[in-house]
Amino acid sequence: IRRGDLNGNEPVLSSKENDTTPQTTNHSKQQLDITMDDTKLYDLVTLETARVAIDLVGRFVRGQDSAATFRGHLFDALWQRLKEQGAERGINWRYEPYSSPLSLYSWCFVPPGSSLGNKGLLGEDYYVREEHLVLGVLESVTSLKEVSGLLKQKYSAFSTVMPILTRAVENKMSYEDARDGKDPTVRSRRARVLDLPVASEKMKSSRKKSPTRQSKVASTAEAALISTKKKPIIAKKTPDKKRTRTVSPHTGSGKKQKTEEAEHISPSFHMDQTQTQVPVPSYERRSPSSSSSGPLSGYTFLCSGVDNSVNDRIKKLGGELARFENLNCSNSFRKLFFLSDHQGWRKPKYVYAAALGAPMLHVNWLSRIEEKYEEEGEVRVFDSSLYTRHRLPTGLDLFKRSYTLQRASHARDWVRPGGTDGDIFEGMTIGLALGAEEKMWKMTLEACGATVRVLSDIRGGKGQVDVDCCLFNAASDLPPHVISLPLHVTKLVEFIDQTNAPLLDLAWAHQSIIQRKCLPLDSERFTVSLKDNMCNLCKVNSIKRKNGGRLETGDIVQFSRGKNVSYGRIVNILWERQAKGCKLEIQLLESDGGYDLIDCESCPLMTIDEASIQGQVVLLSARDFMKLGYLPKNSAQSNIFNRVSEANQSQI
């Protein structure tokens, strides 16, 4: 992992008053300095806290050298703001005592709105480590549309800090160690000090007066030593100072002062506490019998087209199930996995997973993980052999004429389509009129960087909304499949400027995601018309089947020919208005009786009825096919094949 800090001669972090860099002297700085609403809570923060957090991240990254530490220049300032946010309305963060077996920490951070506090779920109702808190707050900030303009100004800073924080939390490392790419199993002296800090003088003296607490801690330490079979780390102790009772004019008594100190304890005390000088597990460690300690612990899973038993098995191995409607680029990065089979590549969840860059795996991968975990007692989520053999295709690439498996390098780093060059639809405004599927596709397009305009978002006059293109479902909402246009289509068309906005089928966006680049807007293959030419026989590029599936020109299908089964590629779809059905022109793919299908332009053409279609088949390149681990044992029952092109055949 590369260092998270910037390269070059960036200015050292300085206060706002002395910051004279170009970034802070332009209009962007003026926007960041404008105070925002601090009375309404958005998830974990107010808008004012979100503004401060964005500013802190930007300044922290610009000065990320020896003078800019995570604790001193990011966490401390952010925690101070969290304690103050909306204090008059009671929506500020607070400190609470924390107690857990074998835990080093005695205090935790509790967000507003948490009724359970330290009795609830870690990462939702409370936080223990500083890196975990900052990550949770920044994830909340990045999900707020109200500060999207400020986030765009600090996009580079957030893209630097967020992956480092994620690694630090996942591996229970300090921010500095995660940033420097250190091995999480070999922690630096600084990290060990953070995990095993020396108790403060105040803490030592107070614990001397509590023999009951000391005996409890000692028994806990002994249990840890027995289980780990390690010798305790002996630290040098500083002489205890006698605690003196002080009474200030403001507190009135020492007893009252002690109570107030407990309520308003500083974050630095949180890092300086300990119960004993022994190596004990970190705060997120669970017992072996707990499901959260399994190999999938710390990851969330989105499933499509699988049995309910799969969900139970994921939970048993420590994983969590993701809710589709709650996912976004921020909370899925380096956390989300997608499980399905290879035939669901046009389903909304499948397309969304490809847009997020999440690792996409065949559901059989879960069984192999279970087997290896039972046999060896441990298994890595990114087990190279298991992952390579169970990758799913992102979809059918019309340009390559075959399906493309997700690349391991993309899945390992959750690289979205477009890669390091930016999201494929970044900077584009796309109009969307899809009816029931509108919400799901809006999420998908936004994950690819687009600003999406649907009918409910539009507030402008008719013909005045400027978009780069407008997407429709040509297979179900446009002529010749319908006699009159649906209401959601006609209403949106009224508002957009049709003179400059191309009207495209949804397949344009899907193919852009599969090919990982924005396809041309003037492509004849995806251009649609809202007018009906009233011909009895016309060519279309897509149809919706009675079972709800979708067929498009270029799809590879399996169909019946009498008692035999054949395979072919759809070349043309001919819609017959009077028959209310269609004929498919198919280019045959010759089979060798095994897993190979010969795909060449010289193969014969034939016309079949739509009713003859038995389903779609996956055709992979030879390089991808050889690595696949979920092929049916009987080729006669397989719907996955190896593509043999005309050039390959001549070489053979």
C-alpha positions as CSV (number, residue, x, y, z in Angstrom):
1,I,0.0,0.0,0.0
2,R,1.3,3.4,-1.0
3,R,1.8,6.1,1.6
4,G,-1.3,8.1,2.1
5,D,0.5,11.4,2.4
6,L,1.1,13.7,-0.6
7,N,4.3,14.0,-2.5
8,G,6.0,17.3,-3.3
9,N,6.4,20.5,-1.5
10,E,3.0,20.9,0.1
11,P,2.6,23.6,2.8
12,V,2.9,22.6,6.4
13,L,-0.4,22.6,8.3
14,S,-1.1,26.0,9.7
15,S,-4.0,27.8,11.3
16,K,-6.7,29.4,9.2
17,E,-5.3,32.9,10.1
18,N,-1.9,32.1,8.6
19,D,-3.0,29.9,5.7
20,T,-2.1,31.7,2.5
21,T,-2.1,28.9,0.0
22,P,-4.1,29.4,-3.2
23,Q,-6.7,26.9,-2.2
24,T,-7.7,28.9,0.9
25,T,-7.6,32.4,-0.7
26,N,-10.1,31.7,-3.4
27,H,-13.9,31.4,-3.4
28,S,-13.6,27.8,-2.1
29,K,-12.2,29.0,1.2
30,Q,-14.9,31.5,1.5
31,Q,-17.5,28.8,1.2
32,L,-15.8,26.6,3.8
33,D,-15.7,29.5,6.2
34,I,-19.5,30.2,6.0
35,T,-21.2,28.9,9.1
36,M,-24.0,26.4,8.4
37,D,-27.0,25.1,10.3
38,D,-26.0,23.5,13.7
39,T,-29.5,22.8,15.0
40,K,-30.6,19.7,12.9
41,L,-29.0,16.3,13.0
42,Y,-28.2,14.4,9.8
43,D,-27.3,10.9,10.8
44,L,-24.3,11.6,13.1
45,V,-23.5,15.2,12.4
46,T,-25.0,18.6,11.8
47,L,-24.3,20.6,8.6
48,E,-21.9,22.8,10.5
49,T,-20.0,19.8,11.8
50,A,-19.9,18.4,8.3
51,R,-18.4,21.7,7.1
52,V,-15.8,21.7,9.8
53,A,-14.9,18.1,9.2
54,I,-14.4,18.7,5.4
55,D,-12.2,21.7,6.2
56,L,-10.2,19.7,8.8
57,V,-9.5,16.8,6.3
58,G,-8.4,19.2,3.6
59,R,-6.0,21.0,5.9
60,F,-4.8,17.8,7.5
61,V,-3.8,16.3,4.1
62,R,-2.1,19.5,2.9
63,G,0.1,19.5,6.0
64,Q,0.6,15.7,6.4
65,D,4.2,15.6,7.4
66,S,6.0,15.4,10.8
67,A,4.0,18.4,12.0
68,A,0.6,17.0,11.1
69,T,-0.3,14.0,13.3
70,F,-3.6,12.2,13.2
71,R,-4.3,12.8,16.8
72,G,-3.1,16.4,17.0
73,H,-4.4,17.8,13.8
74,L,-7.5,15.8,12.9
75,F,-9.0,13.8,15.7
76,D,-8.6,16.3,18.6
77,A,-10.2,19.2,16.6
78,L,-13.0,17.0,15.2
79,W,-13.8,15.5,18.7
80,Q,-14.0,19.0,20.2
81,R,-16.4,20.0,17.5
82,L,-18.5,16.8,18.0
83,K,-18.9,17.6,21.7
84,E,-20.1,21.1,20.9
85,Q,-22.4,20.5,18.0
86,G,-26.0,21.5,18.7
87,A,-25.3,21.4,22.4
88,E,-28.4,23.5,23.2
89,R,-30.6,21.0,21.4
90,G,-28.9,18.0,23.0
91,I,-27.5,16.6,19.7
92,N,-23.9,16.6,20.7
93,W,-21.6,13.6,21.2
94,R,-20.7,12.5,24.7
95,Y,-18.2,10.4,26.6
96,E,-19.5,7.3,28.6
97,P,-17.8,4.8,30.8
98,Y,-17.1,1.5,29.0
99,S,-16.5,-1.9,30.4
100,S,-15.8,-5.1,28.5
101,P,-13.8,-8.3,29.4
102,L,-10.2,-8.2,28.2
103,S,-10.7,-4.6,26.9
104,L,-8.0,-1.9,27.4
105,Y,-10.5,0.9,27.3
106,S,-12.6,2.3,30.1
107,W,-14.4,5.0,28.1
108,C,-16.1,5.2,24.7
109,F,-17.5,7.8,22.3
110,V,-21.3,7.9,22.0
111,P,-23.1,9.6,19.1
112,P,-26.3,11.6,19.5
113,G,-29.5,9.6,19.1
114,S,-27.9,6.4,20.6
115,S,-30.3,5.2,23.3
116,L,-28.3,2.1,24.0
117,G,-24.9,3.8,24.3
118,N,-22.1,1.4,25.3
119,K,-24.7,-1.4,25.6
120,G,-25.4,-1.3,21.9
121,L,-23.5,-2.1,18.8
122,L,-19.9,-1.1,18.2
123,G,-19.7,1.2,15.3
124,E,-23.3,2.3,15.6
125,D,-24.2,3.0,19.2
126,Y,-20.6,3.7,20.4
127,Y,-17.0,3.9,19.2
128,V,-13.9,3.0,21.1
129,R,-10.9,3.8,18.9
130,E,-10.2,7.2,17.5
131,E,-9.7,6.0,13.9
132,H,-13.0,4.2,14.1
133,L,-14.8,7.3,15.2
134,V,-13.3,9.6,12.5
135,L,-14.1,7.0,9.8
136,G,-17.7,6.8,10.9
137,V,-18.1,10.5,11.0
138,L,-16.5,11.0,7.6
139,E,-18.6,8.3,6.1
140,S,-21.7,10.1,7.4
141,V,-20.4,13.4,6.0
142,T,-19.8,12.0,2.5
143,S,-23.4,10.8,2.3
144,L,-24.9,14.3,2.8
145,K,-26.1,15.9,-0.4
146,E,-26.3,19.2,1.4
147,V,-22.5,19.5,1.4
148,S,-21.8,17.8,-1.9
149,G,-20.4,21.1,-3.3
150,L,-17.8,21.3,-0.4
151,L,-16.9,17.7,-0.8
152,K,-16.1,18.1,-4.5
153,Q,-13.5,20.8,-3.5
154,K,-11.8,18.3,-1.1
155,Y,-12.3,15.2,-3.2
156,S,-8.6,14.5,-3.4
157,A,-8.1,14.9,0.4
158,F,-11.0,12.5,1.2
159,S,-9.8,9.9,-1.4
160,T,-6.4,10.0,0.5
161,V,-7.7,9.8,4.0
162,M,-10.6,7.4,3.7
163,P,-8.7,4.3,2.5
164,I,-6.1,4.7,5.2
165,L,-8.7,5.0,7.9
166,T,-10.5,2.0,6.6
167,R,-7.3,-0.1,6.7
168,A,-6.5,1.2,10.2
169,V,-9.9,0.2,11.5
170,E,-10.0,-3.2,9.8
171,N,-6.6,-4.2,11.0
172,K,-6.8,-2.3,14.4
173,M,-3.7,-0.2,13.5
174,S,-2.8,3.4,14.2
175,Y,-3.4,5.8,11.3
176,E,0.3,6.4,10.9
177,D,1.0,2.6,10.5
178,A,-1.8,2.1,8.1
179,R,-0.6,5.2,6.1
180,D,2.9,3.8,5.9
181,G,1.7,0.4,4.6
182,K,3.1,-1.5,7.6
183,D,2.2,-5.1,8.2
184,P,-0.7,-5.2,10.7
185,T,0.8,-8.3,12.4
186,V,4.0,-6.4,13.1
187,R,3.0,-3.2,14.9
188,S,5.3,-0.3,15.6
189,R,6.4,0.7,19.1
190,R,4.0,3.7,18.8
191,A,1.1,1.4,18.0
192,R,1.9,-0.8,21.0
193,V,2.1,2.2,23.2
194,L,-1.4,3.3,21.9
195,D,-2.8,-0.2,22.7
196,L,-0.9,-0.6,26.0
197,P,-0.6,3.0,27.4
198,V,0.9,3.9,30.7
199,A,-1.8,4.9,33.2
200,S,-2.0,8.6,34.1
201,E,-1.0,9.7,37.6
202,K,-4.7,10.5,38.4
203,M,-5.8,7.0,37.3
204,K,-3.1,5.2,39.3
205,S,-3.9,7.0,42.5
206,S,-7.6,6.5,42.1
207,R,-7.2,2.8,41.5
208,K,-5.1,2.3,44.6
209,K,-8.1,3.2,46.6
210,S,-10.2,0.5,45.0
211,P,-8.9,-3.0,45.9
212,T,-12.0,-4.6,44.5
213,R,-11.4,-3.2,41.1
214,Q,-7.7,-4.1,41.2
215,S,-8.5,-7.8,42.0
216,K,-11.0,-7.9,39.1
217,V,-8.4,-6.5,36.7
218,A,-5.7,-8.8,38.0
219,S,-7.9,-11.9,37.4
220,T,-8.7,-10.6,33.9
221,A,-5.0,-10.2,33.2
222,E,-4.3,-13.7,34.5
223,A,-6.9,-15.2,32.2
224,A,-5.4,-13.4,29.3
225,L,-1.9,-14.7,30.2
226,I,-3.2,-18.3,30.4
227,S,-5.0,-18.1,27.1
228,T,-2.2,-16.5,25.2
229,K,0.7,-18.2,27.0
230,K,2.8,-15.0,26.8
231,K,4.9,-13.3,29.4
232,P,3.6,-9.9,30.5
233,I,5.3,-6.8,29.2
234,I,7.0,-5.1,32.1
235,A,6.9,-1.3,31.8
236,K,8.8,1.2,33.9
237,K,6.6,2.8,36.5
238,T,6.8,6.3,37.5
239,P,6.6,7.2,41.2
240,D,3.0,7.8,42.3
241,K,2.3,11.3,43.4
242,K,0.1,11.9,46.4
243,R,-3.3,13.2,45.2
244,T,-4.3,16.5,46.7
245,R,-7.8,17.7,47.2
246,T,-8.4,21.0,45.4
247,V,-11.4,23.2,45.7
248,S,-12.0,25.9,43.0
249,P,-14.3,28.9,43.4
250,H,-16.3,27.5,40.5
251,T,-16.8,24.0,41.7
252,G,-17.3,24.6,45.4
253,S,-16.0,21.2,46.6
254,G,-13.5,18.6,45.6
255,K,-16.2,16.0,45.3
256,K,-18.2,18.1,42.8
257,Q,-15.1,18.8,40.8
258,K,-14.4,15.0,40.6
259,T,-17.9,14.4,39.2
260,E,-17.5,17.1,36.6
261,E,-14.1,15.7,35.5
262,A,-15.7,12.3,34.9
263,E,-18.4,13.8,32.8
264,H,-16.2,16.0,30.7
265,I,-13.1,13.9,30.5
266,S,-10.7,14.8,27.7
267,P,-9.9,12.5,24.7
268,S,-6.2,12.4,25.7
269,F,-7.2,10.6,28.8
270,H,-9.0,8.0,26.7
271,M,-5.7,7.1,25.1
272,D,-3.7,7.1,28.3
273,Q,-5.7,4.6,30.3
274,T,-5.0,1.0,31.0
275,Q,-5.9,-1.6,33.6
276,T,-2.6,-3.6,33.5
277,Q,0.6,-4.0,31.5
278,V,-0.2,-7.3,29.7
279,P,-0.7,-8.1,26.1
280,V,-4.5,-8.6,25.8
281,P,-6.7,-8.7,22.6
282,S,-7.8,-5.4,21.1
283,Y,-11.3,-4.0,21.7
284,E,-13.0,-5.7,18.7
285,R,-11.9,-9.2,19.6
286,R,-14.7,-11.7,20.2
287,S,-14.8,-15.2,21.6
288,P,-14.3,-18.0,19.1
289,S,-18.0,-19.1,19.5
290,S,-19.2,-15.7,18.4
291,S,-20.2,-15.4,14.8
292,S,-18.5,-12.0,14.5
293,S,-15.1,-13.7,14.9
294,G,-15.5,-15.7,11.7
295,P,-13.6,-15.3,8.5
296,L,-16.2,-12.9,7.0
297,S,-16.2,-10.6,10.1
298,G,-16.0,-6.9,9.2
299,Y,-17.5,-7.4,5.7
300,T,-21.1,-6.9,4.3
301,F,-22.7,-9.0,1.6
302,L,-25.2,-8.2,-1.0
303,C,-26.9,-11.2,-2.6
304,S,-29.1,-11.7,-5.7
305,G,-30.9,-14.8,-6.9
306,V,-29.7,-17.0,-4.0
307,D,-31.5,-19.2,-1.4
308,N,-32.3,-17.9,2.0
309,S,-29.9,-20.4,3.5
310,V,-27.0,-18.4,2.0
311,N,-27.9,-15.5,4.2
312,D,-27.8,-17.7,7.3
313,R,-24.4,-19.1,6.3
314,I,-23.0,-15.6,5.8
315,K,-24.1,-14.6,9.3
316,K,-22.7,-17.9,10.8
317,L,-19.2,-17.0,9.3
318,G,-19.3,-13.5,10.8
319,G,-20.5,-11.5,7.8
320,E,-23.3,-9.0,7.7
321,L,-26.1,-8.6,5.2
322,A,-26.3,-5.3,3.4
323,R,-29.6,-3.5,2.6
324,F,-29.6,-2.6,-1.0
325,E,-31.3,0.8,-0.5
326,N,-28.8,1.9,2.1
327,L,-25.7,1.2,0.1
328,N,-23.5,3.9,-1.5
329,C,-19.9,4.3,-2.6
330,S,-18.7,5.4,0.8
331,N,-20.1,2.6,3.0
332,S,-19.4,-0.2,0.5
333,F,-15.7,0.7,-0.2
334,R,-13.5,-2.1,1.1
335,K,-16.5,-3.7,2.9
336,L,-19.0,-5.0,0.4
337,F,-19.0,-8.3,-1.4
338,F,-21.6,-9.5,-4.0
339,L,-22.8,-13.1,-4.3
340,S,-25.0,-14.4,-7.1
341,D,-24.9,-16.7,-10.1
342,H,-23.7,-15.9,-13.6
343,Q,-27.1,-15.6,-15.2
344,G,-28.4,-12.6,-13.2
345,W,-26.1,-10.1,-14.9
346,R,-29.0,-7.8,-15.9
347,K,-30.6,-7.7,-12.5
348,P,-30.5,-4.3,-10.7
349,K,-28.4,-5.6,-7.7
350,Y,-25.9,-7.2,-10.1
351,V,-25.4,-4.1,-12.2
352,Y,-25.1,-1.9,-9.0
353,A,-22.4,-4.2,-7.6
354,A,-20.4,-3.8,-10.9
355,A,-20.9,0.0,-10.7
356,L,-19.5,0.0,-7.1
357,G,-16.5,-2.1,-8.0
358,A,-17.3,-4.6,-5.3
359,P,-15.8,-8.1,-5.5
360,M,-18.4,-10.2,-7.5
361,L,-18.3,-13.9,-6.7
362,H,-20.3,-17.0,-7.6
363,V,-22.4,-18.2,-4.6
364,N,-20.4,-21.5,-4.7
365,W,-17.4,-19.4,-3.3
366,L,-19.2,-19.4,0.1
367,S,-19.2,-23.2,0.2
368,R,-15.5,-23.4,-0.5
369,I,-14.8,-20.8,2.2
370,E,-16.9,-22.9,4.7
371,E,-15.0,-26.0,3.8
372,K,-11.6,-24.5,4.1
373,Y,-12.5,-22.8,7.4
374,E,-13.7,-26.1,8.9
375,E,-10.6,-28.0,7.6
376,E,-7.8,-25.5,8.5
377,G,-9.4,-23.4,11.2
378,E,-8.8,-20.2,9.3
379,V,-9.2,-18.7,5.8
380,R,-8.7,-15.3,4.2
381,V,-11.5,-13.6,2.4
382,F,-9.1,-12.8,-0.4
383,D,-7.8,-16.3,-0.7
384,S,-6.2,-16.0,-4.2
385,S,-7.1,-19.5,-5.5
386,L,-10.7,-19.3,-4.3
387,Y,-11.3,-15.8,-5.6
388,T,-9.8,-16.4,-9.0
389,R,-11.9,-19.5,-9.6
390,H,-15.2,-18.0,-8.5
391,R,-15.2,-14.6,-10.1
392,L,-18.4,-13.6,-11.9
393,P,-18.6,-11.9,-15.3
394,T,-19.6,-8.2,-15.1
395,G,-21.7,-8.9,-18.2
396,L,-21.7,-9.4,-21.9
397,D,-19.3,-7.1,-23.7
398,L,-20.8,-6.3,-27.1
399,F,-17.5,-5.1,-28.4
400,K,-15.6,-8.2,-27.4
401,R,-18.5,-10.5,-28.3
402,S,-18.0,-12.4,-25.1
403,Y,-18.5,-12.1,-21.3
404,T,-15.8,-10.5,-19.2
405,L,-14.8,-11.7,-15.8
406,Q,-14.2,-9.1,-13.2
407,R,-10.4,-8.5,-12.9
408,A,-8.8,-9.4,-9.6
409,S,-6.9,-6.1,-9.5
410,H,-10.2,-4.2,-9.7
411,A,-11.9,-6.3,-7.0
412,R,-9.0,-6.2,-4.6
413,D,-9.1,-2.4,-4.4
414,W,-12.8,-1.9,-5.1
415,V,-12.0,0.0,-8.3
416,R,-15.2,1.4,-9.9
417,P,-15.6,1.6,-13.7
418,G,-13.3,4.3,-15.0
419,G,-10.5,3.4,-12.5
420,T,-8.0,6.1,-11.5
421,D,-9.1,8.4,-14.4
422,G,-12.4,9.2,-12.6
423,D,-15.9,7.7,-12.7
424,I,-17.2,7.0,-16.2
425,F,-20.1,9.5,-16.0
426,E,-18.3,12.1,-13.9
427,G,-19.5,15.6,-14.7
428,M,-22.6,14.4,-16.7
429,T,-26.2,15.2,-16.0
430,I,-28.5,12.3,-17.0
431,G,-32.3,12.4,-17.2
432,L,-34.0,9.1,-16.2
433,A,-37.5,7.9,-16.8
434,L,-37.9,4.2,-15.9
435,G,-40.9,3.8,-13.7
436,A,-40.5,1.0,-11.1
437,E,-36.7,0.6,-11.7
438,E,-36.0,4.3,-11.5
439,K,-34.7,4.4,-7.9
440,M,-32.3,1.5,-8.4
441,W,-30.9,2.8,-11.6
442,K,-30.5,6.3,-10.1
443,M,-28.3,4.8,-7.4
444,T,-26.3,3.0,-10.1
445,L,-25.7,6.0,-12.3
446,E,-24.8,8.1,-9.2
447,A,-22.2,5.5,-8.2
448,C,-20.6,6.1,-11.6
449,G,-20.4,9.8,-11.0
450,A,-23.5,11.1,-12.7
451,T,-25.9,13.7,-11.5
452,V,-29.3,12.1,-12.1
453,R,-32.5,14.1,-12.8
454,V,-35.8,12.3,-12.4
455,L,-39.3,13.8,-12.6
456,S,-39.5,14.4,-8.8
457,D,-36.2,16.4,-8.9
458,I,-37.2,18.8,-11.7
459,R,-38.3,22.2,-10.7
460,G,-37.6,24.1,-13.9
461,G,-40.0,25.1,-16.7
462,K,-40.9,23.0,-19.7
463,G,-38.2,22.5,-22.1
464,Q,-35.6,24.2,-19.9
465,V,-33.9,21.3,-18.1
466,D,-30.5,20.8,-19.6
467,V,-29.2,17.2,-19.5
468,D,-26.4,15.4,-21.4
469,C,-28.7,12.5,-22.3
470,C,-32.0,10.9,-21.3
471,L,-32.4,7.2,-20.6
472,F,-35.5,5.0,-21.2
473,N,-36.3,1.3,-21.0
474,A,-36.9,0.8,-24.7
475,A,-38.0,-2.8,-24.2
476,S,-41.1,-2.0,-22.2
477,D,-41.8,1.8,-22.3
478,L,-41.4,2.9,-26.0
479,P,-42.9,2.1,-29.3
480,P,-43.5,-0.4,-30.9
481,H,-43.9,-2.2,-27.6
482,V,-46.6,0.2,-26.4
483,I,-49.3,2.1,-28.2
484,S,-49.1,5.2,-26.0
485,L,-46.2,6.4,-23.9
486,P,-46.3,5.9,-20.1
487,L,-46.9,8.9,-18.0
488,H,-43.4,9.0,-16.5
489,V,-42.0,9.2,-20.0
490,T,-44.2,11.9,-21.3
491,K,-43.8,14.1,-18.2
492,L,-40.0,14.0,-18.2
493,V,-39.8,14.6,-21.9
494,E,-41.9,17.8,-21.4
495,F,-39.2,19.3,-19.2
496,I,-35.9,18.4,-20.9
497,D,-34.4,20.2,-23.8
498,Q,-34.8,17.6,-26.6
499,T,-32.9,19.6,-29.2
500,N,-29.5,18.9,-27.6
501,A,-30.2,15.8,-25.4
502,P,-29.8,12.4,-27.0
503,L,-32.5,9.9,-26.2
504,L,-30.9,6.5,-25.4
505,D,-31.9,3.0,-24.3
506,L,-30.8,1.9,-20.8
507,A,-28.4,-0.5,-22.4
508,W,-26.1,2.4,-23.2
509,A,-25.4,2.9,-19.5
510,H,-25.2,-0.9,-18.8
511,Q,-22.7,-1.4,-21.6
512,S,-20.6,1.6,-20.4
513,I,-20.4,-0.1,-16.9
514,I,-19.4,-3.4,-18.5
515,Q,-16.8,-1.9,-20.8
516,R,-15.6,0.5,-18.0
517,K,-15.8,3.6,-20.1
518,C,-18.4,6.1,-21.2
519,L,-19.7,5.0,-24.7
520,P,-20.4,7.6,-27.4
521,L,-23.8,9.4,-27.0
522,D,-24.4,9.3,-30.7
523,S,-24.3,5.5,-31.0
524,E,-27.0,4.2,-33.4
525,R,-27.1,1.0,-31.4
526,F,-28.6,2.7,-28.4
527,T,-30.5,5.7,-29.9
528,V,-34.3,5.4,-29.4
529,S,-37.3,7.3,-30.8
530,L,-40.4,8.3,-29.0
531,K,-42.4,8.2,-32.3
532,D,-44.2,5.1,-33.6
533,N,-43.7,4.5,-37.4
534,M,-46.8,2.3,-37.4
535,C,-45.1,-0.4,-39.6
536,N,-46.4,-4.0,-39.1
537,L,-42.8,-5.3,-39.1
538,C,-39.9,-3.4,-37.7
539,K,-36.5,-4.0,-36.2
540,V,-35.9,-3.4,-32.5
541,N,-32.8,-3.8,-30.3
542,S,-34.5,-5.1,-27.2
543,I,-37.6,-6.9,-26.0
544,K,-39.1,-7.8,-22.6
545,R,-40.1,-11.4,-22.3
546,K,-43.2,-12.7,-20.5
547,N,-41.0,-14.0,-17.6
548,G,-39.8,-10.5,-17.0
549,G,-36.4,-11.0,-18.6
550,R,-34.9,-8.9,-21.3
551,L,-33.3,-9.9,-24.6
552,E,-31.1,-7.6,-26.7
553,T,-29.4,-7.7,-30.0
554,G,-26.0,-9.5,-29.4
555,D,-27.2,-11.8,-26.7
556,I,-26.0,-15.4,-26.8
557,V,-28.9,-17.8,-26.3
558,Q,-29.8,-21.5,-26.1
559,F,-32.9,-22.5,-28.1
560,S,-34.7,-25.6,-29.1
561,R,-34.7,-27.1,-32.7
562,G,-37.2,-30.0,-32.5
563,K,-35.8,-32.4,-30.0
564,N,-32.3,-30.9,-30.2
565,V,-30.7,-27.9,-28.4
566,S,-28.7,-25.3,-30.4
567,Y,-26.8,-22.1,-29.5
568,G,-26.5,-18.8,-31.3
569,R,-26.1,-15.1,-31.2
570,I,-29.1,-12.8,-31.8
571,V,-28.4,-10.7,-34.9
572,N,-31.8,-9.0,-35.4
573,I,-35.1,-8.8,-33.5
574,L,-38.1,-8.4,-35.8
575,W,-41.2,-7.1,-34.1
576,E,-44.6,-8.1,-35.6
577,R,-47.3,-5.7,-34.6
578,Q,-50.3,-7.8,-35.7
579,A,-49.0,-11.0,-34.1
580,K,-47.9,-9.0,-31.0
581,G,-44.7,-11.0,-30.9
582,C,-41.3,-11.2,-32.5
583,K,-39.0,-13.3,-34.6
584,L,-35.3,-13.6,-33.8
585,E,-32.6,-13.8,-36.5
586,I,-29.9,-16.1,-35.0
587,Q,-26.3,-16.7,-36.1
588,L,-25.5,-20.3,-35.1
589,L,-22.6,-21.2,-32.8
590,E,-21.3,-24.6,-33.6
591,S,-20.8,-27.0,-30.7
592,D,-18.2,-29.7,-30.5
593,G,-20.3,-31.6,-28.0
594,G,-18.2,-30.4,-25.1
595,Y,-17.6,-26.9,-23.6
596,D,-16.5,-25.2,-26.8
597,L,-18.7,-23.1,-29.0
598,I,-17.2,-21.9,-32.4
599,D,-18.1,-18.3,-33.0
600,C,-17.3,-17.0,-36.5
601,E,-19.0,-14.8,-39.1
602,S,-19.3,-17.6,-41.6
603,C,-21.6,-19.5,-39.4
604,P,-25.1,-19.9,-40.9
605,L,-28.1,-17.7,-40.0
606,M,-31.6,-18.9,-39.2
607,T,-34.9,-17.3,-37.9
608,I,-36.7,-18.7,-34.8
609,D,-39.7,-17.8,-32.7
610,E,-39.2,-16.1,-29.4
611,A,-40.9,-19.0,-27.7
612,S,-38.0,-21.3,-28.8
613,I,-35.6,-19.5,-26.5
614,Q,-34.7,-21.6,-23.4
615,G,-32.3,-19.1,-21.8
616,Q,-29.1,-17.2,-22.1
617,V,-25.6,-18.8,-22.1
618,V,-22.3,-17.3,-20.9
619,L,-19.5,-17.3,-23.5
620,L,-16.0,-16.7,-22.1
621,S,-12.7,-16.1,-23.7
622,A,-10.2,-19.0,-23.4
623,R,-8.1,-17.1,-20.8
624,D,-11.1,-16.6,-18.5
625,F,-12.7,-20.0,-19.1
626,M,-9.6,-22.0,-18.1
627,K,-9.7,-20.3,-14.6
628,L,-13.3,-21.0,-13.8
629,G,-14.2,-23.2,-10.8
630,Y,-18.0,-23.4,-11.0
631,L,-18.5,-25.3,-14.3
632,P,-21.1,-28.0,-14.3
633,K,-19.5,-31.4,-14.5
634,N,-21.7,-32.5,-17.4
635,S,-21.2,-30.3,-20.5
636,A,-24.6,-31.2,-21.7
637,Q,-26.1,-29.4,-18.7
638,S,-23.8,-26.4,-18.9
639,N,-24.8,-22.9,-19.8
640,I,-21.1,-21.7,-19.6
641,F,-18.9,-22.2,-22.7
642,N,-15.5,-21.5,-24.1
643,R,-15.5,-19.1,-27.1
644,V,-13.5,-20.5,-30.0
645,S,-13.1,-17.8,-32.6
646,E,-12.3,-18.3,-36.3
647,A,-8.7,-17.4,-35.7
648,N,-8.4,-19.9,-32.8
649,Q,-9.9,-22.6,-34.9
650,S,-7.4,-22.1,-37.8
651,Q,-4.5,-22.3,-35.3
652,I,-5.9,-25.6,-34.0
